[in-house]
């Protein structure tokens, strides 16, 4: 399945198989983005706006920017660590991470 | 993007797809759902570990510092260790 990279998917725009594959991938990317936005809002609002005022202050906005950067960096760290671990465990042929 | 969750393939004539392509699609969807499951786990883990590793209150710096970064990594590993303990214990109880 390695041949199905982005270039492979756009090479045959009218192929029904490729169309479905592209739609599935878009839907997955969309879902992923939605989840990230939800988490960013949840965490950063809680930390940056402890007492909501009449408008967002400059300080709160600055906190949001830092918080988003930090959260996304944390997401990438977790992603690397998690993927490395499940790869290691599936190579060992052990139980893997199927329980999650 | 006007694709609702169930509308994938609705504008595609499925009868034009060969059996071989259908099998390939099945495998593709299987792979994609596994990827989606993994990503969903990553979201959950980031959520849990961010709470534990990044001290409460206003956030001043946009980067993870030298305590937070290892904490996030350890949090992932210990969470998975703990997950394994739960599975093993349940397995033991089942016997």
N, CA and C atoms of all chains as a GROMACS GRO file, in nm:
protein
  585
    1UNK      N    1   0.082  -0.121   0.000
    1UNK     CA    2   0.000   0.000   0.000
    1UNK      C    3   0.085   0.126   0.000
    2UNK      N    4   0.218   0.113  -0.007
    2UNK     CA    5   0.302   0.231   0.000
    2UNK      C    6   0.288   0.319  -0.124
    3UNK      N    7   0.242   0.260  -0.232
    3UNK     CA    8   0.232   0.336  -0.357
    3UNK      C    9   0.117   0.437  -0.354
    4UNK      N   10   0.035   0.432  -0.249
    4UNK     CA   11  -0.081   0.520  -0.242
    4UNK      C   12  -0.051   0.650  -0.170
    5UNK      N   13   0.059   0.712  -0.204
    5UNK     CA   14   0.090   0.841  -0.143
    5UNK      C   15   0.001   0.949  -0.199
    6UNK      N   16   0.025   1.072  -0.158
    6UNK     CA   17  -0.058   1.183  -0.206
    6UNK      C   18  -0.056   1.194  -0.357
    7UNK      N   19   0.062   1.175  -0.418
    7UNK     CA   20   0.072   1.187  -0.562
    7UNK      C   21  -0.011   1.079  -0.631
    8UNK      N   22  -0.004   0.957  -0.575
    8UNK     CA   23  -0.079   0.846  -0.633
    8UNK      C   24  -0.228   0.872  -0.631
    9UNK      N   25  -0.276   0.938  -0.526
    9UNK     CA   26  -0.420   0.960  -0.512
    9UNK      C   27  -0.471   1.066  -0.608
   10UNK      N   28  -0.386   1.162  -0.641
   10UNK     CA   29  -0.436   1.268  -0.727
   10UNK      C   30  -0.409   1.240  -0.874
   11UNK      N   31  -0.339   1.130  -0.901
   11UNK     CA   32  -0.303   1.102  -1.039
   11UNK      C   33  -0.425   1.064  -1.124
   12UNK      N   34  -0.525   0.999  -1.064
   12UNK     CA   35  -0.645   0.957  -1.137
   12UNK      C   36  -0.769   1.018  -1.073
   13UNK      N   37  -0.795   1.145  -1.102
   13UNK     CA   38  -0.904   1.213  -1.031
   13UNK      C   39  -1.041   1.150  -1.053
   14UNK      N   40  -1.058   1.076  -1.164
   14UNK     CA   41  -1.192   1.022  -1.192
   14UNK      C   42  -1.206   0.875  -1.158
   15UNK      N   43  -1.100   0.814  -1.113
   15UNK     CA   44  -1.107   0.674  -1.072
   15UNK      C   45  -1.190   0.664  -0.944
   16UNK      N   46  -1.302   0.589  -0.948
   16UNK     CA   47  -1.388   0.582  -0.828
   16UNK      C   48  -1.314   0.532  -0.705
   17UNK      N   49  -1.224   0.439  -0.723
   17UNK     CA   50  -1.149   0.388  -0.608
   17UNK      C   51  -1.067   0.499  -0.544
   18UNK      N   52  -0.997   0.573  -0.629
   18UNK     CA   53  -0.915   0.684  -0.578
   18UNK      C   54  -1.001   0.790  -0.512
   19UNK      N   55  -1.119   0.814  -0.572
   19UNK     CA   56  -1.210   0.913  -0.514
   19UNK      C   57  -1.248   0.876  -0.372
   20UNK      N   58  -1.284   0.750  -0.354
   20UNK     CA   59  -1.323   0.704  -0.220
   20UNK      C   60  -1.206   0.716  -0.123
   21UNK      N   61  -1.090   0.673  -0.169
   21UNK     CA   62  -0.973   0.681  -0.082
   21UNK      C   63  -0.946   0.825  -0.038
   22UNK      N   64  -0.956   0.915  -0.135
   22UNK     CA   65  -0.930   1.055  -0.103
   22UNK      C   66  -1.031   1.108  -0.001
   23UNK      N   67  -1.157   1.070  -0.023
   23UNK     CA   68  -1.261   1.117   0.069
   23UNK      C   69  -1.239   1.063   0.210
   24UNK      N   70  -1.200   0.935   0.217
   24UNK     CA   71  -1.175   0.876   0.349
   24UNK      C   72  -1.062   0.949   0.420
   25UNK      N   73  -0.956   0.978   0.344
   25UNK     CA   74  -0.842   1.048   0.404
   25UNK      C   75  -0.877   1.190   0.447
   26UNK      N   76  -0.956   1.257   0.364
   26UNK     CA   77  -0.997   1.393   0.400
   26UNK      C   78  -1.082   1.392   0.526
   27UNK      N   79  -1.170   1.297   0.533
   27UNK     CA   80  -1.259   1.286   0.649
   27UNK      C   81  -1.176   1.261   0.775
   28UNK      N   82  -1.074   1.176   0.764
   28UNK     CA   83  -0.988   1.146   0.878
   28UNK      C   84  -0.911   1.270   0.920
   29UNK      N   85  -0.859   1.344   0.824
   29UNK     CA   86  -0.782   1.465   0.855
   29UNK      C   87  -0.872   1.568   0.923
   30UNK      N   88  -0.994   1.577   0.874
   30UNK     CA   89  -1.091   1.672   0.929
   30UNK      C   90  -1.121   1.636   1.074
   31UNK      N   91  -1.144   1.510   1.099
   31UNK     CA   92  -1.176   1.462   1.234
   31UNK      C   93  -1.060   1.492   1.329
   32UNK      N   94  -0.939   1.470   1.279
   32UNK     CA   95  -0.820   1.495   1.359
   32UNK      C   96  -0.809   1.643   1.394
   33UNK      N   97  -0.832   1.729   1.295
   33UNK     CA   98  -0.824   1.873   1.318
   33UNK      C   99  -0.932   1.918   1.417
   34UNK      N  100  -1.052   1.864   1.399
   34UNK     CA  101  -1.162   1.900   1.490
   34UNK      C  102  -1.127   1.866   1.634
   35UNK      N  103  -1.070   1.747   1.652
   35UNK     CA  104  -1.032   1.701   1.786
   35UNK      C  105  -0.927   1.794   1.847
   36UNK      N  106  -0.828   1.831   1.766
   36UNK     CA  107  -0.722   1.918   1.816
   36UNK      C  108  -0.778   2.054   1.857
   37UNK      N  109  -0.865   2.110   1.775
   37UNK     CA  110  -0.924   2.240   1.807
   37UNK      C  111  -1.003   2.231   1.938
   38UNK      N  112  -1.078   2.124   1.953
   38UNK     CA  113  -1.157   2.106   2.074
   38UNK      C  114  -1.069   2.102   2.198
   39UNK      N  115  -0.960   2.023   2.190
   39UNK     CA  116  -0.869   2.011   2.305
   39UNK      C  117  -0.796   2.141   2.334
   40UNK      N  118  -0.753   2.209   2.228
   40UNK     CA  119  -0.684   2.337   2.247
   40UNK      C  120  -0.774   2.435   2.320
   41UNK      N  121  -0.898   2.445   2.274
   41UNK     CA  122  -0.993   2.535   2.338
   41UNK      C  123  -1.014   2.500   2.484
   42UNK      N  124  -1.036   2.372   2.507
   42UNK     CA  125  -1.066   2.324   2.642
   42UNK      C  126  -0.951   2.357   2.738
   43UNK      N  127  -0.829   2.316   2.700
   43UNK     CA  128  -0.715   2.336   2.790
   43UNK      C  129  -0.679   2.484   2.806
   44UNK      N  130  -0.670   2.553   2.694
   44UNK     CA  131  -0.619   2.689   2.699
   44UNK      C  132  -0.721   2.784   2.760
   45UNK      N  133  -0.848   2.758   2.739
   45UNK     CA  134  -0.948   2.844   2.801
   45UNK      C  135  -0.943   2.830   2.953
   46UNK      N  136  -0.928   2.706   2.997
   46UNK     CA  137  -0.923   2.682   3.140
   46UNK      C  138  -0.803   2.751   3.205
   47UNK      N  139  -0.688   2.746   3.137
   47UNK     CA  140  -0.567   2.804   3.194
   47UNK      C  141  -0.557   2.955   3.175
   48UNK      N  142  -0.601   3.001   3.059
   48UNK     CA  143  -0.575   3.141   3.025
   48UNK      C  144  -0.687   3.235   3.067
   49UNK      N  145  -0.807   3.183   3.082
   49UNK     CA  146  -0.919   3.270   3.119
   49UNK      C  147  -0.986   3.218   3.246
   50UNK      N  148  -0.916   3.232   3.361
   50UNK     CA  149  -0.973   3.180   3.485
   50UNK      C  150  -1.100   3.255   3.527
   51UNK      N  151  -1.099   3.387   3.501
   51UNK     CA  152  -1.216   3.468   3.534
   51UNK      C  153  -1.256   3.550   3.413
   52UNK      N  154  -1.352   3.503   3.334
   52UNK     CA  155  -1.386   3.573   3.211
   52UNK      C  156  -1.431   3.717   3.237
   53UNK      N  157  -1.366   3.812   3.171
   53UNK     CA  158  -1.404   3.953   3.185
   53UNK      C  159  -1.495   3.997   3.072
   54UNK      N  160  -1.507   4.128   3.052
   54UNK     CA  161  -1.596   4.177   2.947
   54UNK      C  162  -1.538   4.156   2.808
   55UNK      N  163  -1.406   4.140   2.799
   55UNK     CA  164  -1.344   4.105   2.670
   55UNK      C  165  -1.214   4.030   2.699
   56UNK      N  166  -1.156   3.968   2.595
   56UNK     CA  167  -1.028   3.899   2.613
   56UNK      C  168  -0.919   4.005   2.627
   57UNK      N  169  -0.842   3.998   2.735
   57UNK     CA  170  -0.734   4.095   2.752
   57UNK      C  171  -0.614   4.056   2.667
   58UNK      N  172  -0.522   4.150   2.650
   58UNK     CA  173  -0.398   4.122   2.575
   58UNK      C  174  -0.324   4.006   2.639
   59UNK      N  175  -0.320   4.006   2.774
   59UNK     CA  176  -0.251   3.900   2.845
   59UNK      C  177  -0.314   3.764   2.817
   60UNK      N  178  -0.446   3.760   2.814
   60UNK     CA  179  -0.515   3.634   2.788
   60UNK      C  180  -0.488   3.585   2.646
   61UNK      N  181  -0.486   3.680   2.554
   61UNK     CA  182  -0.457   3.641   2.415
   61UNK      C  183  -0.315   3.587   2.402
   62UNK      N  184  -0.220   3.653   2.468
   62UNK     CA  185  -0.082   3.607   2.466
   62UNK      C  186  -0.071   3.469   2.526
   63UNK      N  187  -0.142   3.447   2.635
   63UNK     CA  188  -0.142   3.316   2.700
   63UNK      C  189  -0.197   3.210   2.605
   64UNK      N  190  -0.300   3.245   2.532
   64UNK     CA  191  -0.359   3.150   2.436
   64UNK      C  192  -0.257   3.109   2.330
   65UNK      N  193  -0.184   3.209   2.278
   65UNK     CA  194  -0.083   3.179   2.176
   65UNK      C  195   0.021   3.081   2.231
   66UNK      N  196   0.074   3.113   2.351
   66UNK     CA  197   0.175   3.024   2.411
   66UNK      C  198   0.116   2.888   2.439
   67UNK      N  199  -0.004   2.888   2.491
   67UNK     CA  200  -0.068   2.763   2.529
   67UNK      C  201  -0.089   2.673   2.407
   68UNK      N  202  -0.132   2.731   2.298
   68UNK     CA  203  -0.152   2.652   2.176
   68UNK      C  204  -0.022   2.594   2.126
   69UNK      N  205   0.083   2.678   2.126
   69UNK     CA  206   0.214   2.628   2.082
   69UNK      C  207   0.259   2.512   2.171
   70UNK      N  208   0.242   2.532   2.302
   70UNK     CA  209   0.287   2.430   2.396
   70UNK      C  210   0.207   2.301   2.378
   71UNK      N  211   0.076   2.316   2.359
   71UNK     CA  212  -0.007   2.197   2.347
   71UNK      C  213   0.028   2.119   2.221
   72UNK      N  214   0.050   2.194   2.112
   72UNK     CA  215   0.083   2.123   1.988
   72UNK      C  216   0.219   2.056   1.997
   73UNK      N  217   0.313   2.120   2.066
   73UNK     CA  218   0.443   2.056   2.087
   73UNK      C  219   0.427   1.930   2.173
   74UNK      N  220   0.342   1.942   2.274
   74UNK     CA  221   0.314   1.826   2.359
   74UNK      C  222   0.251   1.714   2.276
   75UNK      N  223   0.160   1.751   2.185
   75UNK     CA  224   0.095   1.652   2.100
   75UNK      C  225   0.197   1.578   2.016
   76UNK      N  226   0.292   1.653   1.959
   76UNK     CA  227   0.395   1.591   1.876
   76UNK      C  228   0.485   1.500   1.958
   77UNK      N  229   0.519   1.543   2.079
   77UNK     CA  230   0.602   1.460   2.167
   77UNK      C  231   0.531   1.329   2.198
   78UNK      N  232   0.404   1.339   2.235
   78UNK     CA  233   0.326   1.220   2.267
   78UNK      C  234   0.316   1.129   2.145
   79UNK      N  235   0.290   1.189   2.030
   79UNK     CA  236   0.276   1.113   1.907
   79UNK      C  237   0.402   1.031   1.878
   80UNK      N  238   0.519   1.096   1.886
   80UNK     CA  239   0.645   1.028   1.860
   80UNK      C  240   0.666   0.913   1.958
   81UNK      N  241   0.646   0.946   2.086
   81UNK     CA  242   0.671   0.847   2.191
   81UNK      C  243   0.577   0.726   2.176
   82UNK      N  244   0.451   0.756   2.150
   82UNK     CA  245   0.350   0.650   2.140
   82UNK      C  246   0.373   0.561   2.019
   83UNK      N  247   0.397   0.626   1.904
   83UNK     CA  248   0.417   0.548   1.782
   83UNK      C  249   0.543   0.463   1.793
   84UNK      N  250   0.651   0.521   1.851
   84UNK     CA  251   0.775   0.444   1.868
   84UNK      C  252   0.748   0.322   1.955
   85UNK      N  253   0.667   0.341   2.059
   85UNK     CA  254   0.641   0.230   2.150
   85UNK      C  255   0.556   0.121   2.084
   86UNK      N  256   0.451   0.160   2.013
   86UNK     CA  257   0.370   0.053   1.954
   86UNK      C  258   0.446  -0.018   1.842
   87UNK      N  259   0.537   0.056   1.776
   87UNK     CA  260   0.619  -0.012   1.676
   87UNK      C  261   0.712  -0.113   1.741
   88UNK      N  262   0.774  -0.070   1.852
   88UNK     CA  263   0.864  -0.158   1.924
   88UNK      C  264   0.788  -0.283   1.971
   89UNK      N  265   0.670  -0.261   2.023
   89UNK     CA  266   0.595  -0.373   2.079
   89UNK      C  267   0.538  -0.465   1.971
   90UNK      N  268   0.503  -0.410   1.856
   90UNK     CA  269   0.450  -0.498   1.752
   90UNK      C  270   0.563  -0.578   1.688
   91UNK      N  271   0.686  -0.520   1.693
   91UNK     CA  272   0.799  -0.598   1.642
   91UNK      C  273   0.830  -0.715   1.732
   92UNK      N  274   0.812  -0.692   1.861
   92UNK     CA  275   0.835  -0.801   1.956
   92UNK      C  276   0.724  -0.906   1.946
   93UNK      N  277   0.624  -0.874   1.870
   93UNK     CA  278   0.512  -0.967   1.853
   93UNK      C  279   0.434  -0.988   1.980
   94UNK      N  280   0.455  -0.896   2.076
   94UNK     CA  281   0.385  -0.908   2.204
   94UNK      C  282   0.240  -0.863   2.188
   95UNK      N  283   0.175  -0.835   2.298
   95UNK     CA  284   0.034  -0.798   2.296
   95UNK      C  285   0.009  -0.670   2.218
   96UNK      N  286   0.110  -0.587   2.205
   96UNK     CA  287   0.093  -0.462   2.134
   96UNK      C  288   0.008  -0.366   2.214
   97UNK      N  289  -0.046  -0.267   2.146
   97UNK     CA  290  -0.124  -0.166   2.215
   97UNK      C  291  -0.272  -0.182   2.184
   98UNK      N  292  -0.310  -0.303   2.154
   98UNK     CA  293  -0.448  -0.327   2.113
   98UNK      C  294  -0.550  -0.290   2.218
   99UNK      N  295  -0.505  -0.280   2.342
   99UNK     CA  296  -0.598  -0.252   2.450
   99UNK      C  297  -0.647  -0.108   2.455
  100UNK      N  298  -0.572  -0.022   2.390
  100UNK     CA  299  -0.610   0.119   2.402
  100UNK      C  300  -0.732   0.152   2.318
  101UNK      N  301  -1.575   2.106   0.172
  101UNK     CA  302  -1.597   1.981   0.248
  101UNK      C  303  -1.743   1.967   0.288
  102UNK      N  304  -1.825   1.917   0.201
  102UNK     CA  305  -1.964   1.893   0.239
  102UNK      C  306  -1.986   1.744   0.259
  103UNK      N  307  -1.882   1.675   0.307
  103UNK     CA  308  -1.893   1.531   0.326
  103UNK      C  309  -1.941   1.500   0.467
  104UNK      N  310  -2.061   1.456   0.478
  104UNK     CA  311  -2.108   1.410   0.609
  104UNK      C  312  -2.042   1.278   0.639
  105UNK      N  313  -2.054   1.232   0.762
  105UNK     CA  314  -1.989   1.108   0.801
  105UNK      C  315  -2.030   0.991   0.714
  106UNK      N  316  -2.153   0.988   0.668
  106UNK     CA  317  -2.202   0.870   0.598
  106UNK      C  318  -2.207   0.889   0.446
  107UNK      N  319  -2.162   1.006   0.400
  107UNK     CA  320  -2.181   1.033   0.258
  107UNK      C  321  -2.062   0.991   0.172
  108UNK      N  322  -1.961   0.929   0.234
  108UNK     CA  323  -1.844   0.891   0.155
  108UNK      C  324  -1.885   0.791   0.048
  109UNK      N  325  -1.844   0.820  -0.074
  109UNK     CA  326  -1.875   0.731  -0.184
  109UNK      C  327  -2.012   0.753  -0.244
  110UNK      N  328  -2.090   0.845  -0.190
  110UNK     CA  329  -2.227   0.862  -0.239
  110UNK      C  330  -2.229   0.919  -0.381
  111UNK      N  331  -2.124   0.995  -0.416
  111UNK     CA  332  -2.120   1.050  -0.551
  111UNK      C  333  -2.037   0.963  -0.645
  112UNK      N  334  -2.012   0.838  -0.602
  112UNK     CA  335  -1.930   0.748  -0.683
  112UNK      C  336  -2.016   0.628  -0.723
  113UNK      N  337  -2.005   0.591  -0.849
  113UNK     CA  338  -2.080   0.475  -0.896
  113UNK      C  339  -2.008   0.348  -0.852
  114UNK      N  340  -2.064   0.285  -0.748
  114UNK     CA  341  -1.996   0.169  -0.690
  114UNK      C  342  -1.993   0.049  -0.785
  115UNK      N  343  -2.090   0.046  -0.877
  115UNK     CA  344  -2.096  -0.070  -0.968
  115UNK      C  345  -1.977  -0.070  -1.064
  116UNK      N  346  -1.911   0.044  -1.075
  116UNK     CA  347  -1.796   0.052  -1.167
  116UNK      C  348  -1.667   0.001  -1.103
  117UNK      N  349  -1.676  -0.034  -0.975
  117UNK     CA  350  -1.554  -0.077  -0.907
  117UNK      C  351  -1.539  -0.228  -0.918
  118UNK      N  352  -1.423  -0.270  -0.960
  118UNK     CA  353  -1.399  -0.414  -0.976
  118UNK      C  354  -1.385  -0.482  -0.841
  119UNK      N  355  -1.398  -0.614  -0.841
  119UNK     CA  356  -1.384  -0.690  -0.716
  119UNK      C  357  -1.247  -0.668  -0.653
  120UNK      N  358  -1.148  -0.663  -0.740
  120UNK     CA  359  -1.011  -0.647  -0.692
  120UNK      C  360  -0.996  -0.510  -0.622
  121UNK      N  361  -1.054  -0.408  -0.686
  121UNK     CA  362  -1.048  -0.274  -0.625
  121UNK      C  363  -1.126  -0.269  -0.494
  122UNK      N  364  -1.236  -0.343  -0.490
  122UNK     CA  365  -1.315  -0.345  -0.366
  122UNK      C  366  -1.234  -0.404  -0.251
  123UNK      N  367  -1.162  -0.510  -0.283
  123UNK     CA  368  -1.077  -0.570  -0.179
  123UNK      C  369  -0.968  -0.472  -0.134
  124UNK      N  370  -0.913  -0.404  -0.233
  124UNK     CA  371  -0.808  -0.307  -0.200
  124UNK      C  372  -0.865  -0.195  -0.113
  125UNK      N  373  -0.988  -0.153  -0.146
  125UNK     CA  374  -1.053  -0.049  -0.068
  125UNK      C  375  -1.079  -0.094   0.076
  126UNK      N  376  -1.121  -0.219   0.088
  126UNK     CA  377  -1.146  -0.273   0.221
  126UNK      C  378  -1.020  -0.266   0.307
  127UNK      N  379  -0.909  -0.308   0.247
  127UNK     CA  380  -0.781  -0.305   0.318
  127UNK      C  381  -0.743  -0.161   0.352
  128UNK      N  382  -0.767  -0.072   0.256
  128UNK     CA  383  -0.735   0.069   0.275
  128UNK      C  384  -0.812   0.128   0.393
  129UNK      N  385  -0.943   0.097   0.396
  129UNK     CA  386  -1.027   0.150   0.504
  129UNK      C  387  -0.984   0.092   0.638
  130UNK      N  388  -0.948  -0.037   0.636
  130UNK     CA  389  -0.899  -0.100   0.759
  130UNK      C  390  -0.775  -0.028   0.811
  131UNK      N  391  -0.681  -0.002   0.719
  131UNK     CA  392  -0.559   0.070   0.758
  131UNK      C  393  -0.591   0.209   0.810
  132UNK      N  394  -0.681   0.277   0.739
  132UNK     CA  395  -0.715   0.413   0.780
  132UNK      C  396  -0.783   0.414   0.916
  133UNK      N  397  -0.868   0.315   0.944
  133UNK     CA  398  -0.934   0.318   1.075
  133UNK      C  399  -0.835   0.288   1.186
  134UNK      N  400  -0.736   0.204   1.155
  134UNK     CA  401  -0.632   0.182   1.256
  134UNK      C  402  -0.556   0.312   1.283
  135UNK      N  403  -0.524   0.384   1.175
  135UNK     CA  404  -0.456   0.512   1.193
  135UNK      C  405  -0.542   0.608   1.276
  136UNK      N  406  -0.672   0.609   1.246
  136UNK     CA  407  -0.761   0.699   1.318
  136UNK      C  408  -0.767   0.661   1.466
  137UNK      N  409  -0.766   0.530   1.495
  137UNK     CA  410  -0.767   0.486   1.635
  137UNK      C  411  -0.642   0.533   1.707
  138UNK      N  412  -0.528   0.519   1.639
  138UNK     CA  413  -0.402   0.561   1.700
  138UNK      C  414  -0.404   0.711   1.726
  139UNK      N  415  -0.453   0.787   1.628
  139UNK     CA  416  -0.457   0.932   1.648
  139UNK      C  417  -0.549   0.971   1.762
  140UNK      N  418  -0.660   0.899   1.771
  140UNK     CA  419  -0.752   0.926   1.881
  140UNK      C  420  -0.686   0.898   2.016
  141UNK      N  421  -0.607   0.790   2.023
  141UNK     CA  422  -0.532   0.760   2.146
  141UNK      C  423  -0.434   0.872   2.177
  142UNK      N  424  -0.369   0.924   2.073
  142UNK     CA  425  -0.271   1.031   2.094
  142UNK      C  426  -0.340   1.155   2.151
  143UNK      N  427  -0.460   1.185   2.100
  143UNK     CA  428  -0.535   1.298   2.154
  143UNK      C  429  -0.566   1.276   2.303
  144UNK      N  430  -0.611   1.156   2.335
  144UNK     CA  431  -0.644   1.126   2.474
  144UNK      C  432  -0.523   1.135   2.566
  145UNK      N  433  -0.410   1.079   2.517
  145UNK     CA  434  -0.288   1.080   2.597
  145UNK      C  435  -0.235   1.222   2.615
  146UNK      N  436  -0.239   1.301   2.508
  146UNK     CA  437  -0.192   1.439   2.520
  146UNK      C  438  -0.276   1.513   2.623
  147UNK      N  439  -0.406   1.492   2.616
  147UNK     CA  440  -0.498   1.554   2.711
  147UNK      C  441  -0.462   1.519   2.856
  148UNK      N  442  -0.450   1.390   2.882
  148UNK     CA  443  -0.418   1.343   3.018
  148UNK      C  444  -0.283   1.394   3.065
  149UNK      N  445  -0.181   1.381   2.979
  149UNK     CA  446  -0.045   1.412   3.021
  149UNK      C  447  -0.022   1.563   3.032
  150UNK      N  448  -0.089   1.640   2.947
  150UNK     CA  449  -0.078   1.786   2.956
  150UNK      C  450  -0.126   1.833   3.092
  151UNK      N  451  -0.236   1.776   3.137
  151UNK     CA  452  -0.289   1.810   3.270
  151UNK      C  453  -0.188   1.780   3.380
  152UNK      N  454  -0.119   1.664   3.366
  152UNK     CA  455  -0.027   1.623   3.472
  152UNK      C  456   0.107   1.695   3.464
  153UNK      N  457   0.155   1.724   3.344
  153UNK     CA  458   0.293   1.770   3.329
  153UNK      C  459   0.308   1.921   3.323
  154UNK      N  460   0.204   1.991   3.280
  154UNK     CA  461   0.217   2.136   3.269
  154UNK      C  462   0.144   2.199   3.387
  155UNK      N  463   0.224   2.266   3.476
  155UNK     CA  464   0.168   2.318   3.600
  155UNK      C  465   0.048   2.410   3.576
  156UNK      N  466  -0.044   2.407   3.667
  156UNK     CA  467  -0.166   2.485   3.653
  156UNK      C  468  -0.135   2.634   3.641
  157UNK      N  469  -0.225   2.708   3.584
  157UNK     CA  470  -0.210   2.853   3.576
  157UNK      C  471  -0.171   2.901   3.439
  158UNK      N  472  -0.149   3.031   3.430
  158UNK     CA  473  -0.119   3.096   3.303
  158UNK      C  474   0.005   3.037   3.239
  159UNK      N  475   0.005   3.030   3.107
  159UNK     CA  476   0.120   2.976   3.034
  159UNK      C  477   0.198   3.090   2.972
  160UNK      N  478   0.329   3.097   3.007
  160UNK     CA  479   0.408   3.211   2.961
  160UNK      C  480   0.492   3.178   2.839
  161UNK      N  481   0.547   3.054   2.837
  161UNK     CA  482   0.634   3.019   2.724
  161UNK      C  483   0.563   2.921   2.630
  162UNK      N  484   0.588   2.938   2.500
  162UNK     CA  485   0.522   2.852   2.402
  162UNK      C  486   0.585   2.715   2.386
  163UNK      N  487   0.706   2.697   2.440
  163UNK     CA  488   0.774   2.569   2.422
  163UNK      C  489   0.769   2.487   2.552
  164UNK      N  490   0.783   2.357   2.537
  164UNK     CA  491   0.794   2.271   2.655
  164UNK      C  492   0.931   2.293   2.717
  165UNK      N  493   0.939   2.308   2.848
  165UNK     CA  494   1.071   2.327   2.909
  165UNK      C  495   1.135   2.192   2.941
  166UNK      N  496   1.255   2.199   3.006
  166UNK     CA  497   1.333   2.076   3.025
  166UNK      C  498   1.271   1.979   3.125
  167UNK      N  499   1.171   2.025   3.200
  167UNK     CA  500   1.101   1.932   3.289
  167UNK      C  501   0.975   1.876   3.221
  168UNK      N  502   0.910   1.965   3.146
  168UNK     CA  503   0.782   1.926   3.088
  168UNK      C  504   0.798   1.820   2.978
  169UNK      N  505   0.902   1.836   2.897
  169UNK     CA  506   0.917   1.745   2.784
  169UNK      C  507   0.940   1.601   2.829
  170UNK      N  508   1.039   1.577   2.918
  170UNK     CA  509   1.055   1.439   2.966
  170UNK      C  510   0.931   1.389   3.041
  171UNK      N  511   0.863   1.481   3.109
  171UNK     CA  512   0.742   1.441   3.182
  171UNK      C  513   0.637   1.388   3.085
  172UNK      N  514   0.620   1.456   2.972
  172UNK     CA  515   0.524   1.410   2.872
  172UNK      C  516   0.561   1.271   2.821
  173UNK      N  517   0.691   1.252   2.794
  173UNK     CA  518   0.733   1.121   2.741
  173UNK      C  519   0.713   1.011   2.844
  174UNK      N  520   0.752   1.042   2.968
  174UNK     CA  521   0.735   0.941   3.073
  174UNK      C  522   0.588   0.912   3.097
  175UNK      N  523   0.507   1.015   3.087
  175UNK     CA  524   0.364   0.999   3.109
  175UNK      C  525   0.305   0.901   3.008
  176UNK      N  526   0.348   0.913   2.882
  176UNK     CA  527   0.301   0.820   2.779
  176UNK      C  528   0.342   0.677   2.814
  177UNK      N  529   0.470   0.661   2.848
  177UNK     CA  530   0.520   0.527   2.877
  177UNK      C  531   0.453   0.466   3.000
  178UNK      N  532   0.439   0.545   3.105
  178UNK     CA  533   0.377   0.489   3.226
  178UNK      C  534   0.229   0.460   3.205
  179UNK      N  535   0.164   0.544   3.123
  179UNK     CA  536   0.023   0.518   3.095
  179UNK      C  537   0.007   0.384   3.025
  180UNK      N  538   0.096   0.359   2.930
  180UNK     CA  539   0.087   0.233   2.857
  180UNK      C  540   0.125   0.115   2.945
  181UNK      N  541   0.224   0.135   3.035
  181UNK     CA  542   0.257   0.031   3.133
  181UNK      C  543   0.134  -0.001   3.217
  182UNK      N  544   0.068   0.106   3.263
  182UNK     CA  545  -0.049   0.089   3.348
  182UNK      C  546  -0.161   0.017   3.272
  183UNK      N  547  -0.176   0.054   3.146
  183UNK     CA  548  -0.274  -0.011   3.060
  183UNK      C  549  -0.248  -0.162   3.054
  184UNK      N  550  -0.119  -0.194   3.044
  184UNK     CA  551  -0.080  -0.334   3.037
  184UNK      C  552  -0.111  -0.407   3.168
  185UNK      N  553  -0.088  -0.340   3.280
  185UNK     CA  554  -0.119  -0.399   3.411
  185UNK      C  555  -0.268  -0.432   3.419
  186UNK      N  556  -0.350  -0.338   3.372
  186UNK     CA  557  -0.496  -0.359   3.374
  186UNK      C  558  -0.533  -0.481   3.289
  187UNK      N  559  -0.476  -0.486   3.169
  187UNK     CA  560  -0.508  -0.598   3.080
  187UNK      C  561  -0.466  -0.732   3.138
  188UNK      N  562  -0.345  -0.732   3.198
  188UNK     CA  563  -0.294  -0.857   3.256
  188UNK      C  564  -0.381  -0.901   3.372
  189UNK      N  565  -0.420  -0.804   3.453
  189UNK     CA  566  -0.504  -0.836   3.570
  189UNK      C  567  -0.639  -0.890   3.526
  190UNK      N  568  -0.697  -0.829   3.425
  190UNK     CA  569  -0.826  -0.877   3.375
  190UNK      C  570  -0.812  -1.018   3.316
  191UNK      N  571  -0.701  -1.038   3.248
  191UNK     CA  572  -0.674  -1.168   3.190
  191UNK      C  573  -0.665  -1.274   3.301
  192UNK      N  574  -0.599  -1.235   3.413
  192UNK     CA  575  -0.581  -1.326   3.525
  192UNK      C  576  -0.718  -1.359   3.588
  193UNK      N  577  -0.802  -1.256   3.600
  193UNK     CA  578  -0.934  -1.276   3.661
  193UNK      C  579  -1.024  -1.365   3.575
  194UNK      N  580  -0.998  -1.360   3.445
  194UNK     CA  581  -1.084  -1.433   3.352
  194UNK      C  582  -1.059  -1.584   3.364
  195UNK      N  583  -0.938  -1.620   3.411
  195UNK     CA  584  -0.902  -1.762   3.414
  195UNK      C  585  -0.954  -1.834   3.538
   0.00000   0.00000   0.00000
